[in-house]
Amino acid sequence: AGSFQEAGVIQHAYNLNFPIHAVPASCAQCPAWSAFSVSSPAVVLETAEDRPEAVVVRLYEAHGSTVTAWLQTSLPVKEAMLCDLLERPAARGRLPLEQRGLRLSFTPFRVLSILLVLSR
């Protein structure tokens, strides 16, 4: 019901095309864990790619709106910077690490690639 944004069409499509695969835990007391979370349903975290001592994360705005979203991670990030689509760091692309995570601004359908340098 409602618009595709209100109906959650994008999330339902991802759930259909990329279902969660449950893996038995080695213990019944294992805590829940998530590498990333995004504060806005309009922003989709499309991929995260491993690199030596870093991760490249690609996100996009999917609702055709202008939105500010927070990207949170449980990874030990020591530096974050915007990248181009070839994953090269952008000049003046450094993003401040805040307690709440990374504050990201999106215009309609904007794609952002972010290089997260990890501490050892």
VEXMI-399253 format. One record per atom (N, C-alpha, C, CB): residue number from 1; atom name; x, y negated, z negated. Coordinates in Angstrom, 3 decimals. Each point is the difference from the previous one (the first is absolute). Glycine has a CB too. Layout:
N
<sefi NUM "CA" <X Y Z>>
...
***
This chain:
120
<sefi 1 "N" <0.843 1.183 0.000>>
<sefi 1 "CA" <-0.843 -1.183 0.000>>
<sefi 1 "C" <0.888 -1.246 0.000>>
<sefi 1 "CB" <-1.847 1.248 -1.224>>
<sefi 2 "N" <1.381 -2.312 1.853>>
<sefi 2 "CA" <0.748 -1.251 0.021>>
<sefi 2 "C" <1.053 -0.019 1.088>>
<sefi 2 "CB" <-0.405 -0.221 -2.425>>
<sefi 3 "N" <1.352 -0.683 2.281>>
<sefi 3 "CA" <1.079 -0.138 0.986>>
<sefi 3 "C" <0.994 1.158 -0.145>>
<sefi 3 "CB" <-0.264 -2.525 -0.025>>
<sefi 4 "N" <1.168 2.645 0.994>>
<sefi 4 "CA" <0.995 1.074 -0.114>>
<sefi 4 "C" <0.906 -0.226 -1.198>>
<sefi 4 "CB" <-0.065 0.323 2.478>>
<sefi 5 "N" <0.258 -1.592 -2.875>>
<sefi 5 "CA" <0.808 -0.273 -1.174>>
<sefi 5 "C" <-0.705 0.482 -1.270>>
<sefi 5 "CB" <1.013 -1.979 1.176>>
<sefi 6 "N" <-2.298 1.645 -1.302>>
<sefi 6 "CA" <-0.776 0.402 -1.181>>
<sefi 6 "C" <-0.173 1.508 -0.080>>
<sefi 6 "CB" <-1.193 -2.179 0.094>>
<sefi 7 "N" <1.096 2.841 1.062>>
<sefi 7 "CA" <-0.216 1.445 0.034>>
<sefi 7 "C" <1.283 0.800 -0.218>>
<sefi 7 "CB" <-1.899 -0.411 1.536>>
<sefi 8 "N" <3.044 -0.266 -1.517>>
<sefi 8 "CA" <1.265 0.710 -0.212>>
<sefi 8 "C" <0.392 0.906 1.157>>
<sefi 8 "CB" <-0.477 -0.090 -2.408>>
<sefi 9 "N" <0.139 -0.307 3.635>>
<sefi 9 "CA" <0.240 0.834 1.178>>
<sefi 9 "C" <1.476 0.363 0.145>>
<sefi 9 "CB" <-1.959 -1.079 1.114>>
<sefi 10 "N" <2.835 0.125 -1.323>>
<sefi 10 "CA" <1.434 0.266 0.189>>
<sefi 10 "C" <0.486 1.042 -0.999>>
<sefi 10 "CB" <0.334 -2.344 0.850>>
<sefi 11 "N" <-0.720 2.216 -2.114>>
<sefi 11 "CA" <0.409 0.983 -1.006>>
<sefi 11 "C" <-0.576 1.377 0.310>>
<sefi 11 "CB" <0.133 -1.827 -1.707>>
<sefi 12 "N" <-1.395 1.891 2.126>>
<sefi 12 "CA" <-0.607 1.288 0.349>>
<sefi 12 "C" <0.709 0.635 1.198>>
<sefi 12 "CB" <-2.207 -0.815 -0.890>>
<sefi 13 "N" <2.619 0.001 1.860>>
<sefi 13 "CA" <0.726 0.524 1.162>>
<sefi 13 "C" <1.354 0.578 -0.418>>
<sefi 13 "CB" <-1.154 -1.685 1.472>>
<sefi 14 "N" <1.865 0.979 -2.356>>
<sefi 14 "CA" <1.276 0.538 -0.488>>
<sefi 14 "C" <-0.228 1.292 -0.782>>
<sefi 14 "CB" <0.953 -2.331 -0.105>>
<sefi 15 "N" <-1.984 2.382 -0.728>>
<sefi 15 "CA" <-0.292 1.214 -0.770>>
<sefi 15 "C" <-0.301 1.184 0.921>>
<sefi 15 "CB" <-0.886 -1.426 -1.869>>
<sefi 16 "N" <0.198 1.176 2.974>>
<sefi 16 "CA" <-0.325 1.058 0.951>>
<sefi 16 "C" <1.236 0.452 0.764>>
<sefi 16 "CB" <-2.310 -0.926 0.211>>
<sefi 17 "N" <3.098 -0.022 0.273>>
<sefi 17 "CA" <1.142 0.333 0.846>>
<sefi 17 "C" <1.250 0.416 -0.769>>
<sefi 17 "CB" <-0.923 -1.580 1.629>>
<sefi 18 "N" <1.041 1.148 -2.880>>
<sefi 18 "CA" <1.155 0.334 -0.830>>
<sefi 18 "C" <-0.472 0.452 -1.380>>
<sefi 18 "CB" <1.432 -1.665 1.260>>
<sefi 19 "N" <-2.050 2.840 -1.338>>
<sefi 19 "CA" <-0.531 0.437 -1.300>>
<sefi 19 "C" <1.115 0.249 -1.006>>
<sefi 19 "CB" <-1.953 1.020 1.171>>
<sefi 20 "N" <1.612 -1.186 -2.442>>
<sefi 20 "CA" <0.944 0.273 -1.082>>
<sefi 20 "C" <0.149 1.503 -0.130>>
<sefi 20 "CB" <-0.621 -2.139 -1.219>>
<sefi 21 "N" <1.859 2.580 1.097>>
<sefi 21 "CA" <0.281 1.420 -0.211>>
<sefi 21 "C" <0.439 0.187 -1.445>>
<sefi 21 "CB" <0.657 0.337 2.439>>
<sefi 22 "N" <-1.428 0.408 -3.189>>
<sefi 22 "CA" <0.325 0.248 -1.404>>
<sefi 22 "C" <1.096 1.051 -0.094>>
<sefi 22 "CB" <-2.351 -0.600 -0.692>>
<sefi 23 "N" <3.299 0.344 -0.179>>
<sefi 23 "CA" <1.098 0.929 -0.251>>
<sefi 23 "C" <-0.045 0.335 -1.480>>
<sefi 23 "CB" <1.444 -0.942 1.898>>
<sefi 24 "N" <-1.433 2.228 -2.233>>
<sefi 24 "CA" <-0.027 0.349 -1.429>>
<sefi 24 "C" <1.193 -0.603 -0.735>>
<sefi 24 "CB" <-1.202 2.133 0.554>>
<sefi 25 "N" <0.929 -2.693 -1.713>>
<sefi 25 "CA" <1.052 -0.593 -0.822>>
<sefi 25 "C" <0.716 1.102 -0.769>>
<sefi 25 "CB" <-1.299 -2.163 -0.206>>
<sefi 26 "N" <2.540 1.874 -0.157>>
<sefi 26 "CA" <0.771 0.985 -0.754>>
<sefi 26 "C" <-0.421 0.059 -1.466>>
<sefi 26 "CB" <1.902 -0.375 1.563>>
<sefi 27 "N" <-2.653 -0.649 -2.012>>
<sefi 27 "CA" <-0.489 0.010 -1.376>>
<sefi 27 "C" <-1.377 -0.666 -0.044>>
<sefi 27 "CB" <2.377 -0.060 -0.911>>
<sefi 28 "N" <-3.166 0.436 -0.046>>
<sefi 28 "CA" <-1.352 -0.552 -0.131>>
<sefi 28 "C" <0.021 -1.420 -0.536>>
<sefi 28 "CB" <-0.863 2.298 -0.375>>
<sefi 29 "N" <1.956 -2.716 -0.231>>
<sefi 29 "CA" <0.099 -1.312 -0.631>>
<sefi 29 "C" <0.670 -1.054 0.888>>
<sefi 29 "CB" <0.091 1.176 -2.177>>
<sefi 30 "N" <0.121 -0.896 3.452>>
<sefi 30 "CA" <0.702 -0.938 0.883>>
<sefi 30 "C" <-0.815 -1.275 0.164>>
<sefi 30 "CB" <1.089 1.918 1.215>>
<sefi 31 "N" <-0.430 -3.087 -1.393>>
<sefi 31 "CA" <-0.734 -1.265 0.127>>
<sefi 31 "C" <-0.300 -0.336 1.468>>
<sefi 31 "CB" <1.103 -0.805 -2.112>>
<sefi 32 "N" <-2.167 0.040 2.323>>
<sefi 32 "CA" <-0.322 -0.475 1.345>>
<sefi 32 "C" <1.056 -1.022 0.410>>
<sefi 32 "CB" <-2.497 0.400 -0.352>>
<sefi 33 "N" <2.805 -0.441 1.648>>
<sefi 33 "CA" <1.047 -0.892 0.483>>
<sefi 33 "C" <-0.354 -0.470 1.399>>
<sefi 33 "CB" <1.735 1.172 -1.410>>
<sefi 34 "N" <-1.475 -2.435 1.690>>
<sefi 34 "CA" <-0.199 -0.546 1.332>>
<sefi 34 "C" <1.194 -0.892 0.322>>
<sefi 34 "CB" <-2.542 0.101 -0.223>>
<sefi 35 "N" <3.102 0.065 1.409>>
<sefi 35 "CA" <1.155 -0.800 0.389>>
<sefi 35 "C" <-0.395 -1.440 0.288>>
<sefi 35 "CB" <1.074 2.047 0.932>>
<sefi 36 "N" <-2.268 -2.263 -0.323>>
<sefi 36 "CA" <-0.430 -1.334 0.399>>
<sefi 36 "C" <-1.484 -0.197 -0.263>>
<sefi 36 "CB" <1.793 -0.043 1.736>>
<sefi 37 "N" <-2.165 -1.216 -1.956>>
<sefi 37 "CA" <-1.416 -0.385 -0.005>>
<sefi 37 "C" <-0.101 -1.409 0.568>>
<sefi 37 "CB" <-0.517 1.484 -2.018>>
<sefi 38 "N" <-0.623 -1.761 2.650>>
<sefi 38 "CA" <-0.259 -1.306 0.606>>
<sefi 38 "C" <-1.297 -0.514 -0.602>>
<sefi 38 "CB" <1.212 0.598 2.180>>
<sefi 39 "N" <-1.232 -1.875 -2.573>>
<sefi 39 "CA" <-1.137 -0.554 -0.739>>
<sefi 39 "C" <-1.218 -0.330 0.851>>
<sefi 39 "CB" <1.646 -0.893 -1.556>>
<sefi 40 "N" <-1.522 0.855 2.863>>
<sefi 40 "CA" <-1.126 -0.392 0.857>>
<sefi 40 "C" <-0.407 1.136 0.934>>
<sefi 40 "CB" <0.767 -2.382 -0.114>>
<sefi 41 "N" <-2.079 2.663 0.205>>
<sefi 41 "CA" <-0.451 1.023 0.949>>
<sefi 41 "C" <0.172 -0.430 1.456>>
<sefi 41 "CB" <-1.627 0.765 -1.715>>
<sefi 42 "N" <1.881 -2.061 1.958>>
<sefi 42 "CA" <0.217 -0.489 1.364>>
<sefi 42 "C" <1.404 0.310 0.507>>
<sefi 42 "CB" <-1.649 -1.808 -0.446>>
<sefi 43 "N" <2.565 2.152 -0.458>>
<sefi 43 "CA" <1.390 0.261 0.377>>
<sefi 43 "C" <0.265 1.500 -0.082>>
<sefi 43 "CB" <0.723 -2.289 -0.835>>
<sefi 44 "N" <-0.180 2.820 1.923>>
<sefi 44 "CA" <0.289 1.433 0.096>>
<sefi 44 "C" <1.508 0.194 -0.009>>
<sefi 44 "CB" <-2.140 0.429 1.294>>
<sefi 45 "N" <2.613 0.435 -2.190>>
<sefi 45 "CA" <1.398 0.406 0.016>>
<sefi 45 "C" <0.076 1.166 0.976>>
<sefi 45 "CB" <0.455 -0.771 -2.426>>
<sefi 46 "N" <0.128 0.519 3.584>>
<sefi 46 "CA" <0.001 0.981 1.082>>
<sefi 46 "C" <1.096 1.035 -0.165>>
<sefi 46 "CB" <-0.941 -1.729 1.493>>
<sefi 47 "N" <2.133 1.295 -1.838>>
<sefi 47 "CA" <1.108 0.948 -0.067>>
<sefi 47 "C" <1.071 -0.491 -0.961>>
<sefi 47 "CB" <-0.471 0.717 2.352>>
<sefi 48 "N" <1.216 0.220 -2.872>>
<sefi 48 "CA" <1.180 -0.297 -0.800>>
<sefi 48 "C" <1.083 0.956 0.478>>
<sefi 48 "CB" <-1.361 -0.809 -2.036>>
<sefi 49 "N" <2.477 0.255 2.470>>
<sefi 49 "CA" <1.072 0.816 0.566>>
<sefi 49 "C" <1.244 -0.092 -0.868>>
<sefi 49 "CB" <-0.925 -0.346 2.307>>
<sefi 50 "N" <1.495 1.510 -2.591>>
<sefi 50 "CA" <1.231 0.073 -0.792>>
<sefi 50 "C" <1.202 -0.439 0.806>>
<sefi 50 "CB" <-0.983 1.851 -1.327>>
<sefi 51 "N" <1.870 -2.521 0.660>>
<sefi 51 "CA" <1.326 -0.352 0.503>>
<sefi 51 "C" <0.960 0.243 -1.147>>
<sefi 51 "CB" <-0.890 -1.741 1.669>>
<sefi 52 "N" <2.176 1.803 -1.371>>
<sefi 52 "CA" <0.935 0.119 -1.130>>
<sefi 52 "C" <-0.126 -1.217 -0.917>>
<sefi 52 "CB" <1.590 1.359 1.425>>
<sefi 53 "N" <-1.940 -1.124 -2.669>>
<sefi 53 "CA" <-0.124 -1.022 -1.037>>
<sefi 53 "C" <-1.069 -1.060 0.280>>
<sefi 53 "CB" <2.383 0.385 -0.461>>
<sefi 54 "N" <-3.347 -0.079 1.339>>
<sefi 54 "CA" <-1.062 -0.964 0.310>>
<sefi 54 "C" <-1.219 0.719 0.565>>
<sefi 54 "CB" <1.722 -1.786 0.434>>
<sefi 55 "N" <-2.833 1.048 -0.389>>
<sefi 55 "CA" <-1.245 0.477 0.601>>
<sefi 55 "C" <-0.563 -1.150 0.826>>
<sefi 55 "CB" <-0.471 1.641 -1.921>>
<sefi 56 "N" <0.000 -1.336 3.122>>
<sefi 56 "CA" <-0.682 -1.004 0.814>>
<sefi 56 "C" <-1.494 0.301 -0.063>>
<sefi 56 "CB" <2.019 -0.300 1.553>>
<sefi 57 "N" <-2.794 -0.704 -1.927>>
<sefi 57 "CA" <-1.448 0.142 -0.139>>
<sefi 57 "C" <-0.663 -0.879 1.059>>
<sefi 57 "CB" <0.181 0.488 -2.507>>
<sefi 58 "N" <-1.163 0.071 3.213>>
<sefi 58 "CA" <-0.729 -0.775 1.006>>
<sefi 58 "C" <-1.466 -0.087 -0.415>>
<sefi 58 "CB" <1.607 0.729 1.836>>
<sefi 59 "N" <-2.126 -1.958 -1.887>>
<sefi 59 "CA" <-1.392 -0.253 -0.383>>
<sefi 59 "C" <-0.663 -0.854 1.068>>
<sefi 59 "CB" <0.579 0.157 -2.458>>
<sefi 60 "N" <-1.909 -0.085 2.533>>
<sefi 60 "CA" <-0.722 -0.895 0.907>>
<sefi 60 "C" <-1.343 -0.386 -0.586>>
<sefi 60 "CB" <1.150 1.042 1.957>>
<sefi 61 "N" <-1.641 -2.195 -1.527>>
<sefi 61 "CA" <-1.311 -0.495 -0.407>>
<sefi 61 "C" <-1.003 0.564 0.997>>
<sefi 61 "CB" <0.953 -2.150 -1.047>>
<sefi 62 "N" <-1.960 2.864 0.565>>
<sefi 62 "CA" <-0.896 0.769 0.861>>
<sefi 62 "C" <-1.417 -0.549 0.127>>
<sefi 62 "CB" <1.343 1.927 -0.628>>
<sefi 63 "N" <-1.699 -2.951 -0.125>>
<sefi 63 "CA" <-1.378 -0.497 0.010>>
<sefi 63 "C" <-0.193 -1.258 0.822>>
<sefi 63 "CB" <-0.255 0.997 -2.216>>
<sefi 64 "N" <1.316 -1.530 2.794>>
<sefi 64 "CA" <-0.126 -1.247 0.750>>
<sefi 64 "C" <-0.150 -1.200 -0.916>>
<sefi 64 "CB" <-1.030 1.274 1.858>>
<sefi 65 "N" <1.665 -1.235 -3.012>>
<sefi 65 "CA" <-0.142 -1.068 -0.986>>
<sefi 65 "C" <1.368 -0.547 -0.405>>
<sefi 65 "CB" <-2.126 1.056 -0.831>>
<sefi 66 "N" <2.103 -2.176 0.156>>
<sefi 66 "CA" <1.203 -0.547 -0.614>>
<sefi 66 "C" <-0.051 0.397 -1.471>>
<sefi 66 "CB" <0.150 -1.972 1.656>>
<sefi 67 "N" <0.900 2.629 -2.118>>
<sefi 67 "CA" <-0.042 0.557 -1.352>>
<sefi 67 "C" <1.396 -0.005 -0.614>>
<sefi 67 "CB" <-1.971 1.438 0.632>>
<sefi 68 "N" <2.003 -1.563 -1.950>>
<sefi 68 "CA" <1.218 0.188 -0.775>>
<sefi 68 "C" <-0.162 1.309 -0.758>>
<sefi 68 "CB" <0.434 -2.522 -0.220>>
<sefi 69 "N" <0.588 3.363 0.299>>
<sefi 69 "CA" <-0.054 1.301 -0.671>>
<sefi 69 "C" <1.299 0.228 -0.753>>
<sefi 69 "CB" <-1.550 0.921 1.772>>
<sefi 70 "N" <1.457 -0.094 -2.793>>
<sefi 70 "CA" <1.171 0.389 -0.783>>
<sefi 70 "C" <0.374 1.426 0.358>>
<sefi 70 "CB" <-0.643 -1.560 -1.884>>
<sefi 71 "N" <1.919 1.758 2.210>>
<sefi 71 "CA" <0.536 1.339 0.208>>
<sefi 71 "C" <0.756 0.376 -1.267>>
<sefi 71 "CB" <0.172 -0.305 2.543>>
<sefi 72 "N" <-0.593 1.396 -3.154>>
<sefi 72 "CA" <0.658 0.478 -1.211>>
<sefi 72 "C" <0.650 1.343 0.298>>
<sefi 72 "CB" <-1.658 -1.224 -1.482>>
<sefi 73 "N" <2.779 1.467 0.848>>
<sefi 73 "CA" <0.688 1.275 0.172>>
<sefi 73 "C" <0.603 0.451 -1.316>>
<sefi 73 "CB" <0.484 -0.558 2.393>>
<sefi 74 "N" <-0.376 1.863 -2.546>>
<sefi 74 "CA" <0.663 0.551 -1.181>>
<sefi 74 "C" <1.463 0.317 0.309>>
<sefi 74 "CB" <-2.195 0.950 -0.800>>
<sefi 75 "N" <2.642 -1.257 2.006>>
<sefi 75 "CA" <1.393 0.212 0.367>>
<sefi 75 "C" <0.876 -1.096 -0.621>>
<sefi 75 "CB" <-0.716 1.118 2.164>>
<sefi 76 "N" <1.973 -0.832 -2.409>>
<sefi 76 "CA" <0.892 -0.989 -0.615>>
<sefi 76 "C" <0.537 -0.995 1.041>>
<sefi 76 "CB" <0.637 1.706 -1.746>>
<sefi 77 "N" <-1.432 -2.711 2.086>>
<sefi 77 "CA" <0.359 -0.971 1.030>>
<sefi 77 "C" <0.855 -1.103 -0.605>>
<sefi 77 "CB" <-2.118 0.509 1.264>>
<sefi 78 "N" <3.252 -0.806 -0.633>>
<sefi 78 "CA" <0.836 -1.106 -0.473>>
<sefi 78 "C" <-0.042 -1.191 0.942>>
<sefi 78 "CB" <1.475 1.654 -1.111>>
<sefi 79 "N" <-1.957 -1.443 2.359>>
<sefi 79 "CA" <-0.085 -1.090 0.967>>
<sefi 79 "C" <-1.046 0.358 1.047>>
<sefi 79 "CB" <2.429 -0.633 -0.382>>
<sefi 80 "N" <-3.159 -0.389 0.853>>
<sefi 80 "CA" <-1.017 0.209 1.037>>
<sefi 80 "C" <0.139 -1.097 1.044>>
<sefi 80 "CB" <-1.581 1.106 -1.653>>
<sefi 81 "N" <1.461 -0.713 2.921>>
<sefi 81 "CA" <0.086 -1.000 1.072>>
<sefi 81 "C" <-0.856 0.405 1.183>>
<sefi 81 "CB" <2.309 -0.599 -0.736>>
<sefi 82 "N" <-2.848 -0.425 1.412>>
<sefi 82 "CA" <-0.764 0.230 1.212>>
<sefi 82 "C" <0.934 0.475 1.106>>
<sefi 82 "CB" <-1.685 -1.753 -0.679>>
<sefi 83 "N" <1.159 2.604 1.553>>
<sefi 83 "CA" <0.752 0.509 1.142>>
<sefi 83 "C" <-0.807 -0.251 1.264>>
<sefi 83 "CB" <1.129 1.765 -1.429>>
<sefi 84 "N" <-0.436 -1.697 2.573>>
<sefi 84 "CA" <-0.722 -0.024 1.263>>
<sefi 84 "C" <-0.490 1.426 0.285>>
<sefi 84 "CB" <1.398 -1.969 0.885>>
<sefi 85 "N" <-2.063 2.172 0.246>>
<sefi 85 "CA" <-0.550 1.328 0.288>>
<sefi 85 "C" <1.079 1.034 0.313>>
<sefi 85 "CB" <-2.044 -1.120 0.848>>
<sefi 86 "N" <3.271 0.673 -0.622>>
<sefi 86 "CA" <1.124 0.922 0.167>>
<sefi 86 "C" <0.706 0.252 -1.331>>
<sefi 86 "CB" <0.290 -0.805 2.360>>
<sefi 87 "N" <-0.892 0.309 -3.440>>
<sefi 87 "CA" <0.446 0.200 -1.378>>
<sefi 87 "C" <1.336 -0.669 -0.303>>
<sefi 87 "CB" <-1.233 2.138 0.014>>
<sefi 88 "N" <1.497 -3.253 0.667>>
<sefi 88 "CA" <1.174 -0.827 -0.301>>
<sefi 88 "C" <-0.441 -1.110 -0.938>>
<sefi 88 "CB" <1.090 0.521 2.246>>
<sefi 89 "N" <-0.355 -0.761 -3.335>>
<sefi 89 "CA" <-0.393 -1.063 -0.937>>
<sefi 89 "C" <-0.118 -1.349 0.706>>
<sefi 89 "CB" <1.134 1.247 -1.857>>
<sefi 90 "N" <-2.179 -1.989 1.524>>
<sefi 90 "CA" <-0.249 -1.318 0.587>>
<sefi 90 "C" <0.820 -1.050 -0.736>>
<sefi 90 "CB" <-2.329 0.696 0.686>>
<sefi 91 "N" <2.774 -1.695 0.060>>
<sefi 91 "CA" <0.688 -1.126 -0.634>>
<sefi 91 "C" <-0.998 -0.685 -0.932>>
<sefi 91 "CB" <1.569 -0.328 2.005>>
<sefi 92 "N" <-1.147 0.009 -3.198>>
<sefi 92 "CA" <-0.869 -0.616 -1.018>>
<sefi 92 "C" <-1.227 0.855 -0.310>>
<sefi 92 "CB" <0.779 -2.238 0.774>>
<sefi 93 "N" <-0.611 3.536 -0.693>>
<sefi 93 "CA" <-1.117 0.904 -0.234>>
<sefi 93 "C" <-0.059 0.589 -1.385>>
<sefi 93 "CB" <0.106 0.501 2.353>>
<sefi 94 "N" <0.743 -0.974 -3.264>>
<sefi 94 "CA" <0.032 0.557 -1.356>>
<sefi 94 "C" <-1.311 -0.277 -0.720>>
<sefi 94 "CB" <2.492 -0.307 -0.082>>
<sefi 95 "N" <-3.031 1.321 -0.568>>
<sefi 95 "CA" <-1.252 -0.121 -0.749>>
<sefi 95 "C" <0.296 0.068 -1.491>>
<sefi 95 "CB" <-1.303 1.044 1.901>>
<sefi 96 "N" <0.693 -1.914 -2.693>>
<sefi 96 "CA" <0.234 0.048 -1.448>>
<sefi 96 "C" <-0.690 1.219 -0.626>>
<sefi 96 "CB" <0.185 -2.519 -0.044>>
<sefi 97 "N" <0.550 3.194 -0.799>>
<sefi 97 "CA" <-0.564 1.122 -0.767>>
<sefi 97 "C" <-0.653 -0.571 -1.253>>
<sefi 97 "CB" <1.760 1.636 0.880>>
<sefi 98 "N" <-3.049 -1.446 -0.989>>
<sefi 98 "CA" <-0.729 -0.498 -1.164>>
<sefi 98 "C" <-0.437 1.183 -0.852>>
<sefi 98 "CB" <-0.790 -2.041 1.280>>
<sefi 99 "N" <0.396 1.755 -2.488>>
<sefi 99 "CA" <-0.425 1.075 -0.903>>
<sefi 99 "C" <-1.166 0.783 0.589>>
<sefi 99 "CB" <0.774 -1.355 -1.958>>
<sefi 100 "N" <-1.642 0.672 2.671>>
<sefi 100 "CA" <-1.176 0.631 0.596>>
<sefi 100 "C" <0.328 0.718 1.308>>
<sefi 100 "CB" <-1.405 -1.758 -1.064>>
<sefi 101 "N" <2.591 1.546 1.610>>
<sefi 101 "CA" <0.408 0.639 1.249>>
<sefi 101 "C" <0.430 -1.034 1.017>>
<sefi 101 "CB" <-1.561 1.886 -0.452>>
<sefi 102 "N" <1.281 -1.614 1.718>>
<sefi 102 "CA" <0.304 -0.932 1.086>>
<sefi 102 "C" <-1.286 -0.659 0.455>>
<sefi 102 "CB" <1.983 1.380 0.731>>
<sefi 103 "N" <-1.981 -2.685 -0.684>>
<sefi 103 "CA" <-1.162 -0.762 0.456>>
<sefi 103 "C" <0.144 -0.194 1.505>>
<sefi 103 "CB" <-0.265 -1.192 -2.256>>
<sefi 104 "N" <-0.703 1.703 3.016>>
<sefi 104 "CA" <0.061 -0.031 1.458>>
<sefi 104 "C" <-1.202 -0.742 0.560>>
<sefi 104 "CB" <1.266 2.167 0.014>>
<sefi 105 "N" <-1.029 -3.018 0.967>>
<sefi 105 "CA" <-1.074 -0.764 0.649>>
<sefi 105 "C" <-0.206 0.521 1.413>>
<sefi 105 "CB" <0.533 -2.043 -1.391>>
<sefi 106 "N" <-1.784 2.275 1.729>>
<sefi 106 "CA" <-0.354 0.534 1.313>>
<sefi 106 "C" <-0.994 -0.920 0.701>>
<sefi 106 "CB" <0.409 2.336 -0.834>>
<sefi 107 "N" <-0.216 -2.499 2.124>>
<sefi 107 "CA" <-0.995 -0.585 0.880>>
<sefi 107 "C" <-0.676 1.168 0.704>>
<sefi 107 "CB" <1.314 -2.193 0.322>>
<sefi 108 "N" <-2.410 1.952 0.407>>
<sefi 108 "CA" <-0.709 1.128 0.619>>
<sefi 108 "C" <0.908 0.914 0.832>>
<sefi 108 "CB" <-2.020 -1.439 0.045>>
<sefi 109 "N" <1.995 2.719 -0.378>>
<sefi 109 "CA" <0.682 1.085 0.708>>
<sefi 109 "C" <1.530 -0.117 -0.006>>
<sefi 109 "CB" <-2.014 0.163 1.425>>
<sefi 110 "N" <2.551 -0.952 -2.318>>
<sefi 110 "CA" <1.455 -0.163 -0.089>>
<sefi 110 "C" <0.659 1.279 -0.508>>
<sefi 110 "CB" <-0.302 -2.460 -0.417>>
<sefi 111 "N" <1.450 2.790 1.003>>
<sefi 111 "CA" <0.815 1.140 -0.413>>
<sefi 111 "C" <1.224 -0.542 -0.731>>
<sefi 111 "CB" <-0.807 1.431 1.963>>
<sefi 112 "N" <1.111 -0.856 -3.120>>
<sefi 112 "CA" <1.211 -0.359 -0.742>>
<sefi 112 "C" <0.839 1.251 -0.218>>
<sefi 112 "CB" <-1.190 -1.923 -1.144>>
<sefi 113 "N" <2.477 1.803 1.399>>
<sefi 113 "CA" <0.957 1.052 -0.337>>
<sefi 113 "C" <0.888 -0.552 -1.102>>
<sefi 113 "CB" <-0.040 1.009 2.359>>
<sefi 114 "N" <0.223 -0.227 -3.403>>
<sefi 114 "CA" <0.752 -0.450 -1.169>>
<sefi 114 "C" <1.070 1.037 -0.337>>
<sefi 114 "CB" <-2.017 -1.272 -0.880>>
<sefi 115 "N" <3.239 0.799 0.741>>
<sefi 115 "CA" <1.115 0.846 -0.419>>
<sefi 115 "C" <0.131 -0.116 -1.504>>
<sefi 115 "CB" <1.200 -0.287 2.219>>
<sefi 116 "N" <-1.318 1.397 -2.907>>
<sefi 116 "CA" <0.138 0.059 -1.446>>
<sefi 116 "C" <1.335 0.678 -0.316>>
<sefi 116 "CB" <-2.537 0.089 -0.342>>
<sefi 117 "N" <3.482 -0.857 -0.173>>
<sefi 117 "CA" <1.303 0.534 -0.387>>
<sefi 117 "C" <-0.136 0.552 -1.414>>
<sefi 117 "CB" <1.266 -1.650 1.497>>
<sefi 118 "N" <-0.864 2.890 -1.689>>
<sefi 118 "CA" <-0.189 0.671 -1.284>>
<sefi 118 "C" <1.262 -0.060 -0.835>>
<sefi 118 "CB" <-1.680 1.510 1.045>>
<sefi 119 "N" <1.499 -1.618 -2.356>>
<sefi 119 "CA" <1.147 0.077 -0.909>>
<sefi 119 "C" <0.300 1.475 -0.257>>
<sefi 119 "CB" <-0.581 -2.242 -1.094>>
<sefi 120 "N" <1.802 2.502 0.786>>
<sefi 120 "CA" <0.415 1.410 -0.209>>
<sefi 120 "C" <-0.382 0.487 -1.344>>
<sefi 120 "CB" <1.868 -0.322 1.521>>
***
